[in-house]
């Protein structure tokens, strides 16, 4: 496979040659493709609009609007996944929102108290974010609603009734998000496992198209599907301690499909398209998993020599692997990690690494500047300046530059939409329908594009604020505060902050190379027993997950016009080469499993690992790669070619500019 560029014409070169928009701007405005989750949109509309409708019917629409605000974290913080993990995530997010809102109201609008509280919560939220995904979203809600609470306290919102309405809305949002749990408890897990087999079918079908970019994209989709499926099922098993037979069978079914995944990757790496019956089997298997019906019969391997039938060791391995897919293979249950150990691990991370402290310092400084701006230049609802700073500078949510630009653009669009909607729709009960539309838009924009999310969140909050405070002039103030907040972030949190534009992708790429090296140690040797196969499977998942994480980091950094963004583009050929190298290693593992080839000599395996070690060393130190003896065996020819490509990418002309910048 050839290198796949950042854009369809390569890493922005062709577009620049045509005088089109800069590469970073194109990437900044590009949304993440994803299927529309209609159930998510419906839940968001119901969760946010019903409190407004009830408030209007009772003649207390302002309190209904406040309850709707309390339900907002159940929309922004929810993710597609197992009900149990979603319940845990939402409970933390909503609980943190209620706590923050209560703390903010408790300041009573007194500036010294509110400023000190907001700065303290900002620092704490940045540190809490390092404890994991659930802690991160809870920390964000804690900060956001602490700021909102201080603002409403200054406007005279009573703490008792205000907090009660907000808490009722939070409970309502949690209920709406999880209402389907009793009637279809395992549906998310079934969908995740079925999606793996659907992505396998899509990847194998893409081989016949002859489009390398399409094939690579299909393999990446498969990696994401595997990550999601394992995450959901292992979380479920950790809670159930292996007692639930349904979760156990689904996890066994997913694990038993590992040889089929490896054989499929090997077939794609060799450019071989399996027979249609084999591809159709994966779609039938996905349907059986979704409907909880018996698995279909494994198709027979077509006779060699028939017209239109590809025969190769990879196809033979794939058909053989299909026979091993069964939900009955037992696995040891995953022990649940105690809370005390999680806290200890988080504390150890804080004590050992400076990155979290630097992120906390940046957020704290910028929030302090925002609060100082509020005091020196007081405007109505100037707490939105601080909110903007916090939302843009969230430590683990991607590029600060990109989020600041998109937040500003999204707010401009959202203010226009909100003003138009408020001018056209009569105040009162009809606004509940408007809230439903904007709420569905928030659910749609979340995870796809931060600018789209901002464009829907802005008019939603405008409507809630107009209803709760009766102020129709809030739109222009909201726009001014957002622009001020984005400017503070861009100047003090990005342009002037030390290291904010320094390239950082190389270290992650070196870590991935080391994970691939560990995988090669298992994959390039025969797996003599089930334990060895299990270790190889775990090493493979770690390698592919690391590659997926590096690709995500690349997508976050490539939107910046700074050195960090330019280096991300320069690293792109190396990222692609490592992905293709991992596929080639998997193909060798499949050939060894089927006894279709003799195992490479130990010297050949050591040369592969030495090449990856040299790659990692060059990335970390910025040095030029030394000559490495690559393996000479015919079986390792594809591995040798991709490893050579990776080493060449380290010394590419675009990277020489960053030779001493890690």
N, C-alpha and C positions, 0 to 999 in steps of 0.2 A: 504494500500500500504506500502511496505517496503522502507527503505532508499535506495536512489540511489547514488552510490559513484561517486567520481570524475572521475575515469576511470571505465571501464566495470567491474572490479573486486573490486570496492570499492575505498576509497581515497588513492590510490597509494600503499596499503599494499601488495596486491598480486604481483604486479610488482616488488616491492623491494625484496619480498621474493624470487623471481626467479632470482634476480641479474640483472634485466633489467635496462634500463636507469632511472635516477631519475624522480620522478613525475613532478617536475617543468620543466625539459627539454622536457618531452613528451608533456606537455601542451603548452610549448613555441612554439614547432614546429607544433602543430596541427592547421589546418586552420579552418575558420568558414564556414560551408556548406551553400551554397546559389545557387539558380538557375542562370544560365548564362543569363545576359541581353544582348542579341545580338544587340539590338538597341543602347545600351550604347557603346558597343565595336565599332560599325560602326560609331557613332558620334565622338568618340575619334579619330579614324583613320582619318576621314575626316578633323576634326578641326585642327589636328596637321600636316598632310601631305600636304594639299593643299597649304598653304603658302610657304612651301619648294619647291613644284613643280612650283608654279608661279615664285618664285625667280630664279629658275634654268632656266626657259624659257626666262626670261628677262635678264639673264646674271648677276644677282645680288643675287646669292644664299645666301650670308651671311646675307642680310637684310631679305630674306624670312625665314631664320632660326631664326632670332630675332623675327619676327612676330609669328612664330610657338611657341616660348617660351612665348610670350604674351598670346597665346591661352591655355597654359597649365593649368591655374587655372580653366578654364571652364570644364576641365576633372577631376582634383583632388578635386575640390570643389563642383561638382554636386552631387545630390542625386536623388533617385527615389521618385517622389512625384507630387503634383499638380503643374501645369505650373506656376501659379501665385506665389506660394511660392518659386519655383525654380528660377523664374526670379528675385525675390527680393534677394535671397541668392547669385546668381551669379553676380548680379549687384554690391552688396557689396564686394564680393571677387575680382572681376575684377577691380573695382574702387580702392580698396585698393592696388592691385598689381601695377596698373599704378602709383598711388601716390608714393608708395614706390620706384618703379624703377626710377621715376623722381627725387625723393629726393637723391637717391644714385648717379645718374649721375651728379646731381648738385654739389656734393662735388669735382668734377674734379680730383679725384684720390689723393687728399691731405690727408695724413694719419691722422693728428690731427682732421680734420673735419669728415672724414669717421668713425673713431673709436668712437668719441663722438656721432655721429648720430646713429650708430648701437646700442650702449649701451642704448641710450635714447629710441629708437624704441623698443628694446627688453623689457624694463620695461613697456612701454605703451601697448605693445601687450599682455603681460601677464594680465594686469588689464582689458583690453578690453574684453578678452576671457570670463570673468565672466558675461558678459551681455547677454549671450545666445549662441545658436548653430551658428546662422548666424554671430554674432559678433566674435565668436571664429575662424571660418574659415577665415573671413576677416582679423582678427588680424594676423593669420599665414601668409597669403599672403603678408600683409604689411611688416612683418619682413623679409620673404624670399627674396622678390624682392628688398627691400632696400639693403640687403647684396649683392645681385647679381648686382644691379646698381652700388654700390661702386666698385665692382671688375671690371666691364666692363669700368667704368670711368678711372680706373687706367691703363687700356689697350688702352686708347685713343678713345673710342667710343664717337662720337659727340652727345651732349645732344639733339639737335633738331631732327635730323634724327633718332637717336636711339629710342627716346621716341615716335616719330611718328609711326615707324614700330611696336613697342611693343603695342601701343594703337590700331593700326589697327588690329593686331592679336587678341587682347582682344575682340574687337567688333565682329570680325569674329567668335570667339569661342562662344560668347554669342548668336549669330544668329544661329549657328549650333545646339546648345543645345535646342533652343526653336522653331526651324523651324516648328515643328508639331503642335504648339499651335493653329493656326487659323483653322486647318482642323479637329482636334480631341481634343477640349478643355477640355472635362470632362473625357477622357479615364483613366487617373491615378486614379481619385476618384472612378470610376466604378470598376476598378480592385481591389482597396483597399476594397470596400464593398463586392465584390464577393469573395475575398480571405477569408473573415471572414466565409462565409458559406461553402467554401471548407474546411477550417480547422475544422469546426464543423463536417462535414461528416467524415473527417480523424480521428478525436478524437473518435467519436462514433464507427467507424469501428475497431479501435484499441482495443476496449474492448474485442472482441471475441478472440483476439490473446493470451490473458492471460499474456501478458508481461507488468509488472508494469512500467519498464523503458520506454517502447515505449508509453504507455498511458500517463505518466507524461510529456514526451517530446512533445506529441501531444497537451496537455493542455497548455504548455508553448508557442507553436507555435500559438495557438488560442489567447493567451494574447497579443503576439506581433502583430498579425493581427488586433486585436481590437484597440490597441494603435495607430497603423499606420492609420487606417481608421478614427478614431476620430480626430487625429491630422490634417490630410489632409482636412477633411470636415469642422472642426471648423475654421481652418485658412481661408478657402475659404469663409465661411459665415461671418467671421469678416470683410473681405474686401468688400463683397457684401451687407452687412447689411440686409440680408434676401430677397433681391429683385429678385434673380435668382431662378426660379422655379425648375430647374434641380438639383441644389445643395440642395435646400430645400427638394426635394423629396428623394434624396439619404440619407441625414441626418435623415429624418423621418424614412426611411426604416431601417437604421442601429439602431436607437434608439428603434424602434418597435420590433427588434429582441432580445432585452435584456432578456425578459422572456424565450425565446428559449435557449439563452446562459446559463442562470441559470439552466434551467431544464436539459440541456445536461450535465453540470458539475455535477448535482445531480445524473444523471443516471450513469455517469462514476464512481463517488465516490462509488456508490452501486454495481458496477460491472455488471450493466444491459445493454445489447445491445438492442437498439430499433429495430423494424422490418426493413427489407431492404427498404421498400417503404418510410419510414421516412428518412433514410439516403440518399436515391436517391433524395428525395425532395430538400434537401439542395444543391445538385449538380445542379439540374434543376433550383433552385432559383438563383444560381450563374450565370448560363448561361443566364437567363432572365435579370439579372442586367447588364451583359456585353453587351448584344445585344439590351438593351433598349426595350424589348418586355413585354407584360403582364405577370404577375406572374403566375406560375402554380397552379393548383388546389391542395388544401391541401389533403393529403391522409387520408382515413378513418382509424380509429383504428381497427385492426383486432379483430375478436371475441375471447373472452377469451377461453382458453382450447384447441385451435388449436395446433397441433404439431409444435414445433419449434418456437412458438410465446411467447415472454416474456411479461408478463403483470405485471405492478407495478405502484404505484403512480407516480414515476418519468416519466415513459413512457406516462402515461395519461396526466401529466402536460406538457410534451414536445409536444404532438399532439395538446393539447389545445392552447399552446403558438403559434404554427405555424399559427393558424387562425387569430392571431392578427398582423401578419407581413404585414404591408401595408405602402405605401409611402405617405399616405394622412393625417397622424396624424400631427397636427400642433405643432410646438415648437416656443418658443420665440426666436427671433434672438439674436445672441451674439454681444454685443457691441464691437466695435473696441477700443483697448487700445491706448490712445494718446501717441505720441512719448515722450512728456514731462513727462508723468507718468512713462514710461519705463526707461527713464534716471534717474528719481528720485529714482525708485526702485533699479536700479543698483548702484547708489551712496550710497543708504542706505545699500546695501549689503557690499560694500567696507568699509563703516564706522563701521559696526558691527562685521565683522568676520576677523580673522587673516590669514585664510588659503590662501586666494587670495594673500595677501601681502607676505606670505612666499613663495608661488610659484613664484611670481614676483621677489622676492629677489634671489631665487635660479637661475632662468633663467638669471637675470642680472649679477650675480657674474660669472656664467660659461661663458656667452658671453664675459664679460670683460677679463676673462682669455684667451679665444680663440683669442680675438683681440690682447692681449699682446703677445701671442704665434706667431701670424702673424708678429708682429713687430720684435720680437727677432729672430725668425727663418723664415725669408722670403723665400717663394717658389713661383713658378708660380701658380697663382690662389689659393693662400692660404685662400681666403675668404670661400672656401668650408669647412674649419675647423669650422668657425662660423655657416655656414648653417647647418652642421651636429648637432652641439650643439642645435640649435634652434628647428630642426625637432624632435630630440629625447626628449627634455625637454618640449615640448608643454604641458602646465599645465593640460589640461583636456583630454589627449589622452592616458591614461593608464599607465602601469608600466614603469618607467624610465629604470630599469634594463632590462626588456624584449625588449623595443624598441632599447636600445643601442646594445644589442647582435644581434638582428635581422637586424638592420641597417648595422652593420659590415658584417654579413654573406651575406646579400642581395647585398651589394656593391661589395664584392669579386666576387660573382657570376655574377653580372651585368657588372663588368669590363671585365671579361673573355668573356662574350657574346658580349660586345661592341667591344673589340679588334678584335675578330674573324670576326664580321660582317663588320667592317671597312676594314679589310684585304681582304675580299672576294668580297664585293659589290663595283663596280666602283663609284668614286666620281662624283657628279652631279645629274642629274634627278633620276637615280635609287635609290639614298638615300631617296627620298620621300617615296618610297614603304617601305623602312626599318623603317622610322619614323612612318608610318601607323601601321606596325606590333607592334612596341614597344608601340605606343599610345594605341592600343587595349589591350596590356598586362597591361598597367597601369590601364585602366578601369576594367580589370578582377581582378587584385590584390587588388584594393582599396576595403576595407570593408571585405576582406577575410583573408588577412595575410599581416602584415607589411613587413615581409621579402620578400614575393613575389612582393609586390609593389616596394620595394627598388631595387629588381633585374631587374625590367623593367624600372623604372625611371632612373637608372644609365646609361644604354646604350643609352636611349633616349637623355639625356642631353649631353652625350659624343658626339653623332652625331651632335647635335645642336651646341655644342661648336667648334667641328672640322670645321663645315661649316662656322660659324660666324668668327672664328679667324684663321682658316687654320693651327691649331697646332695638328699634329698627335701624339704627345708625351704626351697628356693630361691625358691618361688613368692611367698611373702609379702614376702621381701626385694626381689624384682624389682619388685613393686608399689610398695613404699615408695620405692625409688630412682627409679622413673619419676615418681612424684608430686613428689618433691623436684626432679628435673631440669626438669619442666614448670613448676613454681613459679618456679625461677630464671629460666627463659626469659621467662615472662610478666611478672615484676617488673623484671628488669634488662635484658632484651633487647627488651622491648616497652613497658611502661608508663613506665619511666624513661629509655629510650634516646631521645636527641634525634632528632626527625623520623620516628620509627617510625609515628606515626599521622597524619602530614601527607599530604594528598592528592597523588598522583603521576601519576594517569592522564592529566591534561590534556596534558602534554608529548608523550606517545605519540600522543594524538589529533591534535595539531597536526602531528606528523611524517607521519601518514597523510594528512591533508588536503593536505600538500605533494606526497605521492606521487600522489594523485588528480589534482592540478593538472598534474603532468607527464604523466600518462596522457591528460588532456583535450587537451593540446597535440598529441598524435599522433592521438587517436581522433576529434576533431571536425574534422579535415582529411582530404581524400582521401589514401589511401595509394597514391602514384604508382608505386612499384616494390617488389620483394620486400624490399629493405633496410628501407624504411619500415614495411612490415608486420611485419617481425621486431622492430623497435624498439617498435612499438605493442604487440605481443604481450608483450614483456618488461616494458614499463611497466604493462600490465594485470595481469600476474602479481604484480609488486611491490605494486601497489595492493591487490589482493585478499589477498595474503599479509599485508600490513600490517593490513588490517581484521581478518583472522583472529587476528593477534597481539594486537590491542587487545581483541578479544572475550575472549581467554584471560586477559589482564590484568584485565579487568573481573570475570571469574568468580573470580579469585583474591582480589580486593579486596572484593567484595560480601559476603563472609562476615564482615567485620569490623564491629563496632558503633561504630567510631571515625569521625572525620571523613573518613578515606580511604574507608571503606565507604559513607558517606552521599553523598560526592561521586561515587563510581562510579555509584550509582543515579541521581543527578541528571544524569550525562553520558549515560545510556542512550538518551534520544531523539536525541541528537546522533550517537551511534554508528550507530543504525538509519538516520538520515537520510543519513549518508555512504555506508552500504551501498547504499541505494536510489538515491542520486545516481550512484554508480559503475555500477549497472545501467543507469540511464538514458543515461549516456554511451556505454556499450557498445551500446545499441540504436541510437543515432545512428551509430556507426561501422559497424554492419551495414547500415543504410539507405544510407550513402554507398558502401559496397562494391558494393551491388546497383544503384547509380545510380538509386535510387528517390527521391532528393531532391537538390536543389542543396546544395552545401557552404555552411555558415554563413559569414557575412562574418567577416573577421579581427577586427572590432570585437566581434562576438558571442563569439568564442572568448576574447578578452582580458577580456571582462566575466565570463565563467565563472571564469577563472583569478584575476581580481581579487577575486571573491566568496570563493573558497577561500583567497586570501591574507588577506583580512579575517578570515575564520573562524580561521585559524591564529594571526594576530596577537592576536585577542581571547582565545583560549585561553591563549596564552603569557603575556600581560601582565595578564590579568584585567580588561581594559577592556570597556566596552560597545561593541557593534558600531555602526559608522557606517552611514549609508544608502549602499547600493551599487546602481549601475545594473545591473540584470539584463538578460540578452539578451532581445530581443523577437521573434526569429524563431519561426515556428510549429514548425519542426523541433526547436527547443530548448525547447519548452514543458514537457516532462517534466523536463528538466535544470533549467529555471528554477524549477519548483515544488519540487523536492527541495533545490535550493540555498537557496531561501527558508526551507524547513523547517529546514535545518541552521543557518542564521543565527539563526532564531528560537529554536532550542534553546540557542544560546550565551547568550541573554538570558533563559532560563527562570527562573521564580520560585525553584526549588530551588537554582539555581546562584548566586544573588545572595549567599548566605551565604558562598560560597567565592570571591568576586570577586577577592580579592587573595591567594589561596592557590593556588600552582601545583603 
